[in-house]
Amino acid sequence: MDLEKHNTNLYIKYILFHIVLGGLIFVLPIVSKLYAILIIVVGVRYVVLNKNEDNEALYVASYIVGAEVFLRMTQGNFFEQYAKYGVMGVLFIGMFYKSFSKNSFPYIIYGLLLFPGVVMSFFSLNFDTDIRKAITFNIVGPVTLLVSSVYCYQRKISFRQIKNIIDLLAYPLIPTIIYMYFYAPSIKDVVTNTQSNFQTSGGFGPNQVSTILGLGIFLFFTKIILNSKNKKILIINVILFLFVTFRGLVTFSRGGIITGFLMILILIAFLQMHTKSTSKGKIYMLLLVGSLSLSGVWLYSSIQTGGLIEKRYANQDARGREKESKLTGRETLIESELDMFLDNPIFGIGVGKNKEYREAESGIEAASHNEISRMLAEHGSLGLIALIILLITPVLLYINNKQNIFVFCFIVFWLLTINHAAMRIAAPAFIYALSLLKISITDE
């Protein structure tokens, strides 16, 4: 059997395994707990046995990130931050075998800038507040970004390896959409307005589901363009791309889907700059077919939702009236956090305090949805400096390594996601760190 045929058959087996997994967990929910355990146990064993020679730690971390929303959706998580701790744990093991760059000091500084806000919280949080829970809820995301960034900083990987990472991020999205289909097979029966829909999101938060499926839209598009070596794999990837797009749209949560398509536009622009002229015709053809296919998905979504999907993206209610808020009320939270920053500009109000502060000042009881305004509110000027480090560092690295064609796709995903979904899931932290990799592309 030739290598290409072997790889095609292996890919199909992986796809079928994940399709069956999604259906099995819907029928037997307890399997989700077993799946969560196996990801960590098998993943750690894989890294240890190979001593992280081929950056196996990145592969395992990628799979954990891709599976997180599915595990939460199916109650497979043993605790809320299971995936974030899993990602950090496996990357620590990877660094034990293959160390990390001594030049990653910008992220050490970033971590040190977060520390005063943690100390502040011990003095500022209310006496009856669960301090550990309040702090970890808000800080474990930035710490995941810290660990992931230190691991990835200028770490050399091949184009083959980044394609493997994309594959492993994408695989767990297959059982996610299969489970969502079984949970709500008829979209018409569960969509009655233009609000984010928990039913079409597998019973889990539409914002997080939209985020990971928006990433999936980008991942499967990338696989179509860069990792479909024959017609069989191309057809499979196109079908998965369209299925993920449809299920993402009907969550009625816009942020993740818009982010996914913006990432695609950025990737196309970079491919135009880096692809040989002889290969551009293939890209144009795929774009044409993709555009027509997406038009069909949008039309089908419109039919299934009775035209409500157009009204959702036009920021209208079910009757077609313009909604007062364009950000579903998040601007109120952002405004209150900016006020906290102005009132406490040096060290902020302390990690986890913004929810208490907002409730005391305005009576609104809600956690932050925006990581940028939360950083400013809880960490003050130190948080502002930390954000500047995060924005500038990958851009500076790109200037010296322009072969990482994904760098701005990854930065945009992180930046837009933390603006509407904070760092509730591990994806924005980990995807950001991938922008720091030193990718080597030869003639591929």
C-alpha positions in Angstrom: 0.0 0.0 0.0 1.5 3.4 -1.0 1.9 6.1 1.7 -0.8 8.4 0.4 -3.4 5.7 0.4 -2.4 4.6 3.9 -2.7 8.2 5.1 -6.1 8.6 3.5 -7.4 5.5 5.1 -6.0 6.5 8.4 -7.7 9.9 8.2 -11.0 8.4 7.3 -10.7 6.0 10.4 -10.0 9.0 12.6 -13.1 10.8 11.2 -15.3 7.7 11.7 -14.0 7.2 15.2 -15.0 10.8 16.2 -18.4 10.5 14.5 -19.2 7.3 16.4 -17.8 9.0 19.6 -20.3 11.9 19.3 -23.2 9.5 18.9 -22.1 7.2 21.7 -21.7 10.0 24.2 -25.2 11.2 23.4 -26.6 7.7 24.1 -24.3 7.0 27.0 -23.2 10.3 28.7 -20.9 8.5 31.1 -18.6 7.8 28.2 -17.7 11.5 28.2 -16.0 11.2 31.6 -14.0 8.2 30.3 -13.1 10.2 27.2 -11.9 13.1 29.4 -9.7 10.8 31.4 -8.3 9.0 28.4 -7.3 12.3 26.7 -5.1 13.2 29.6 -3.7 9.7 30.4 -3.0 8.7 26.8 -1.7 12.2 26.0 0.7 12.3 28.9 1.9 8.8 28.1 2.4 9.8 24.4 4.6 12.8 25.4 6.6 10.8 28.0 7.3 7.8 25.7 8.4 10.0 22.9 10.3 12.5 25.2 8.6 15.3 23.2 11.0 14.7 20.3 8.4 15.8 17.7 6.7 18.4 19.9 4.1 15.8 21.0 3.2 18.1 23.9 1.8 20.6 21.4 -0.2 17.9 19.7 -1.8 16.7 22.9 -2.5 20.3 24.1 -4.1 21.0 20.7 -6.5 18.0 21.1 -7.4 19.1 24.6 -8.2 22.6 23.4 -10.4 21.2 20.6 -12.2 18.9 23.0 -12.8 21.3 25.8 -16.2 22.7 24.7 -17.4 19.2 23.9 -16.4 17.9 27.3 -18.2 20.8 29.0 -21.3 20.3 26.8 -21.5 16.6 27.8 -20.5 17.1 31.4 -17.2 15.2 30.8 -15.1 17.8 32.7 -14.3 16.7 36.3 -14.0 20.4 37.2 -14.5 23.7 35.3 -10.9 24.4 34.4 -10.0 20.7 33.5 -8.8 21.6 30.0 -6.7 24.6 31.0 -4.9 22.6 33.7 -4.5 19.7 31.2 -2.9 22.0 28.6 -0.6 23.5 31.2 0.3 20.1 32.6 1.2 18.5 29.3 3.2 21.6 28.2 5.2 21.6 31.4 6.1 17.9 30.7 7.1 19.0 27.2 9.4 21.7 28.5 10.9 19.2 31.0 12.1 17.2 28.0 12.8 20.0 25.5 13.2 23.1 27.6 12.1 26.5 26.4 13.6 29.6 24.9 15.6 31.8 27.2 14.4 34.8 25.2 10.8 34.3 26.4 11.3 36.9 29.1 8.5 39.1 27.8 6.1 36.5 29.0 7.9 36.1 32.3 7.4 39.9 32.7 3.7 39.4 31.7 3.3 36.9 34.4 4.9 39.1 37.0 2.6 42.0 36.1 -0.4 39.8 36.9 0.9 38.9 40.4 0.1 42.2 42.2 -3.6 41.9 41.1 -3.7 38.4 42.7 -2.3 39.8 46.0 -4.7 42.7 45.9 -7.7 40.3 45.7 -6.9 38.8 49.1 -7.5 42.2 50.7 -10.3 43.5 48.4 -12.7 40.5 48.0 -15.6 40.3 50.4 -15.2 38.2 53.5 -17.9 35.7 52.5 -16.5 35.2 49.0 -14.9 32.0 48.0 -11.5 33.7 47.3 -9.8 30.6 45.7 -12.7 30.2 43.2 -13.0 34.0 42.5 -9.3 34.2 41.7 -8.9 31.0 39.7 -12.0 31.8 37.6 -10.3 35.0 36.3 -6.6 34.2 36.4 -6.3 30.6 35.2 -6.9 31.8 31.6 -4.1 34.3 31.6 -1.8 31.8 33.3 -2.6 29.2 30.6 -1.6 31.9 28.0 1.6 32.4 30.0 2.6 28.7 30.0 1.6 28.2 26.4 3.5 31.2 25.3 6.7 30.3 27.1 6.5 26.8 25.5 5.9 28.2 22.0 8.2 31.2 22.0 10.4 30.9 18.9 10.1 27.1 19.1 11.1 25.7 15.7 8.5 23.5 14.0 8.0 22.4 10.4 5.0 23.1 8.2 4.1 19.4 8.6 3.9 19.9 12.3 1.6 22.9 12.2 -0.7 21.0 9.8 -0.8 18.2 12.4 -1.7 20.8 15.1 -4.5 22.0 12.9 -5.7 18.4 12.4 -5.7 17.7 16.2 -7.5 20.9 17.0 -10.2 19.9 14.4 -10.8 16.3 15.2 -12.8 16.9 18.5 -15.1 19.3 16.7 -16.5 16.3 14.8 -18.1 14.7 17.9 -19.2 18.2 19.0 -21.3 18.8 15.9 -22.6 15.2 15.9 -23.8 15.6 19.5 -25.3 19.0 18.7 -27.2 17.4 15.8 -28.7 14.6 18.0 -29.5 17.2 20.7 -31.5 19.3 18.3 -32.0 17.5 15.0 -34.8 20.0 13.9 -33.7 23.6 13.9 -37.1 24.8 12.9 -38.6 23.4 16.1 -36.3 25.1 18.5 -35.6 28.5 16.9 -38.3 31.0 17.8 -36.4 34.3 18.2 -33.1 36.0 17.4 -31.5 35.4 20.8 -28.5 33.1 21.2 -29.9 29.5 21.3 -28.9 26.9 23.9 -30.9 24.2 22.2 -29.0 24.5 18.9 -25.8 24.8 20.9 -26.1 21.3 22.4 -27.5 22.6 25.7 -24.3 24.6 26.4 -23.4 28.3 26.3 -23.8 29.5 22.7 -21.0 32.0 23.1 -18.4 29.3 23.8 -19.9 26.9 21.2 -19.8 29.7 18.6 -16.2 30.5 19.5 -14.9 26.9 19.0 -17.0 26.3 15.9 -15.8 29.6 14.5 -12.3 28.3 15.0 -13.5 25.1 13.4 -14.6 27.0 10.3 -11.1 28.4 9.9 -9.5 25.0 10.6 -11.5 23.0 8.1 -11.0 25.8 5.5 -7.3 25.6 6.1 -7.4 21.8 5.7 -9.3 22.2 2.4 -6.6 24.6 1.0 -3.4 23.2 2.5 -4.1 19.6 3.6 -6.3 17.9 1.1 -3.9 15.8 -1.0 -6.5 13.9 -3.0 -10.2 14.2 -4.0 -11.5 11.9 -1.3 -9.9 13.9 1.6 -11.0 17.1 -0.1 -14.6 16.0 -0.3 -14.6 15.0 3.4 -13.1 18.3 4.5 -15.6 20.3 2.4 -18.5 18.4 3.9 -17.1 18.9 7.5 -16.5 22.6 6.7 -20.1 23.1 5.6 -21.5 21.1 8.5 -19.5 23.1 11.1 -20.5 26.4 9.4 -24.2 25.5 9.5 -24.2 24.4 13.1 -22.1 27.5 14.0 -24.5 29.9 12.4 -27.6 28.4 14.0 -26.2 28.9 17.5 -27.3 32.5 16.9 -24.1 33.7 18.6 -22.3 35.9 16.2 -18.9 36.6 17.7 -17.2 33.3 17.0 -18.5 32.9 13.5 -17.5 36.4 12.4 -14.1 35.7 13.9 -13.7 32.5 12.0 -14.5 34.1 8.6 -12.2 37.0 9.3 -9.4 34.6 10.0 -10.1 33.0 6.6 -9.8 36.4 4.8 -6.5 37.0 6.5 -5.2 33.6 5.6 -6.2 34.1 1.9 -4.3 37.4 1.9 -1.2 35.7 3.2 -1.5 32.8 0.8 -1.6 35.4 -2.0 1.7 36.7 -0.8 3.5 33.4 -0.2 2.1 31.1 -2.9 3.8 30.5 -6.2 2.0 32.0 -9.2 1.5 28.5 -10.6 -0.5 27.5 -7.5 -2.7 30.6 -7.3 -5.2 29.3 -9.8 -6.0 26.3 -7.6 -6.6 28.7 -4.7 -8.9 30.9 -6.8 -10.9 27.8 -7.9 -11.3 26.6 -4.3 -12.4 30.1 -3.2 -15.0 30.2 -5.9 -16.4 26.8 -5.0 -16.2 27.7 -1.3 -18.1 31.0 -1.8 -20.9 29.2 -3.7 -21.1 26.5 -1.1 -21.2 29.1 1.7 -24.0 30.9 -0.1 -25.9 27.6 -0.1 -25.3 27.1 3.6 -26.5 30.6 4.4 -29.7 30.0 2.3 -30.3 26.7 4.0 -29.8 28.3 7.4 -32.3 31.0 6.5 -34.9 28.4 5.4 -34.3 26.4 8.6 -34.7 29.4 10.9 -37.5 31.0 9.0 -35.4 34.0 8.1 -34.4 34.7 11.7 -30.7 34.2 11.0 -30.6 37.3 8.7 -32.3 39.3 11.4 -29.8 38.1 14.0 -26.9 39.3 12.0 -28.7 42.5 11.2 -29.1 43.0 15.0 -32.9 42.9 14.8 -35.5 41.1 16.9 -37.9 38.5 15.6 -40.2 41.3 14.3 -37.4 43.0 12.5 -37.0 45.9 14.9 -33.5 47.3 15.5 -32.1 46.2 18.9 -31.0 49.0 21.3 -27.8 47.1 22.2 -25.4 46.0 19.4 -23.3 43.9 21.9 -26.2 42.2 23.8 -25.6 44.4 26.8 -21.8 43.8 27.1 -21.1 47.5 26.5 -22.6 48.1 30.0 -20.1 45.7 31.5 -17.2 47.2 29.6 -18.2 50.7 30.7 -18.3 49.7 34.3 -14.9 48.1 34.1 -13.4 51.1 32.5 -14.8 53.2 35.4 -13.1 50.8 37.8 -9.8 51.3 36.0 -10.1 55.1 36.1 -10.9 54.9 39.8 -8.0 52.5 40.5 -5.4 53.2 37.8 -2.3 51.8 39.4 -2.9 48.3 40.7 -6.6 47.9 39.8 -9.2 46.5 42.2 -7.8 43.0 42.4 -8.5 39.7 40.6 -12.1 38.6 40.8 -13.3 41.8 42.4 -15.0 43.3 39.4 -18.2 41.2 39.8 -18.6 42.4 43.4 -17.7 46.0 42.6 -20.2 46.1 39.7 -23.0 44.7 41.8 -22.3 47.2 44.6 -22.2 50.2 42.3 -24.9 49.4 39.8 -26.8 46.3 41.1 -25.8 44.3 38.0 -24.6 40.8 38.9 -22.5 39.6 36.0 -19.0 38.3 35.3 -16.9 40.1 32.7 -17.2 39.1 29.0 -14.2 41.2 27.9 -10.7 40.3 28.9 -9.2 43.6 27.9 -11.5 45.7 30.1 -11.2 43.1 32.9 -7.4 43.3 32.8 -7.6 47.1 33.1 -10.1 47.0 35.9 -8.5 44.2 38.0 -4.8 44.9 37.3 -4.8 48.6 36.5 -1.8 50.1 34.7 0.1 46.8 35.1 -2.7 45.1 33.1 -2.4 47.7 30.4 1.4 47.0 30.1 0.7 43.3 30.1 -1.8 43.7 27.2 0.8 45.8 25.3 3.3 43.0 25.7 0.8 40.5 24.3 0.0 42.7 21.3 3.5 43.7 20.3 5.6 40.6 20.9 4.2 38.3 18.1 4.3 41.1 15.6 8.0 41.7 16.3 8.7 38.0 16.0 6.8 37.9 12.7 9.2 40.6 11.3 12.1 38.1 11.8 10.1 35.0 10.7 7.6 35.8 7.9 7.1 32.1 7.2 4.5 31.8 9.9 1.6 32.6 7.6 -0.9 31.9 10.4 0.5 34.5 12.8 -2.2 37.2 12.3 -5.0 34.6 12.0 -4.0 33.4 15.5 -3.7 36.9 16.9 -7.0 38.0 15.5 -8.7 34.9 17.0 -7.3 35.7 20.4 -8.0 39.4 20.3 -11.6 39.1 19.0 -12.5 36.2 21.2 -11.3 37.8 24.4 -13.5 40.8 23.5 -16.8 38.9 23.5 -16.0 35.7 25.5 -13.1 36.7 27.8 -11.0 33.6 28.5 -13.7 31.2 29.6 -12.2 28.4 27.5 -8.5 27.5 26.8 -8.7 28.2 23.0 -7.8 31.9 22.9 -4.8 31.4 25.3 -3.4 28.5 23.3 -4.2 29.8 19.8 -2.4 33.0 20.7 0.7 31.1 21.8 0.8 29.4 18.3 1.5 32.8 16.8 4.9 32.7 18.6 6.1 29.5 16.8 9.0 29.7 14.4 7.5 27.8 11.4 9.8 26.6 8.6 8.0 26.4 5.2 10.2 25.0 2.4 8.6 24.4 -1.0 5.3 23.4 0.5 
